[in-house]
Amino acid sequence: MDIERDEIETEEIGIKELLSRYNAGERNFTDITILEIDDGLLRGIDLSGINLENSDLWADFSGAILRGVNFRYSMWHIAAWEDIDFTGSDFTGIHDAVGCDFIRCNLSNTIWTKAELWQSRFIGCEDATADFSDADFCEVKFFTEKRFFGE
């Protein structure tokens, strides 16, 4: 029996609670909803190794260190992704509800199998070793920073 995504109960938490629990040693945050747009709160914060599988993300992650993160099958609503180190993270099966901008992100050794992105942009990202095979990108664009922002 298949369970629809809408039928999965999720726990809603804010960024401060996420940080508190992460700093206490918790790493498994599957099936949660992060409902907090708080610009800059995660800048410079290291959340490497966190498990956000099957979670709904409504947050500004700009400036965070997110190495080796499990984003598998997460849903991205309003999410900001600027100046983030995603090295070794797994984006398998993610979907975005709205277009996402990835600006100056390190995507080295990331996996994007069956990722579904719509009207998203990768601007000035390091992506030479990212695996985009079998990703479903619709109207997704890749820009150099110079080409996008000008001189």
Secondary structure, DSSP 8 states (H G I E B T S, - for coil): ----GGGS--EEE-HHHHHHHHHTT--B-TTEEEEE--TTTTTT-B-TT-B-TT-EEEEB-TT-B-TT-B-TT-EESS-BEES-B-TT-B-TT-EESS--EEES-B-TT-B-TT-EEES-EEES-B-TT-B-TT-EEES-EEE-HHHHH--
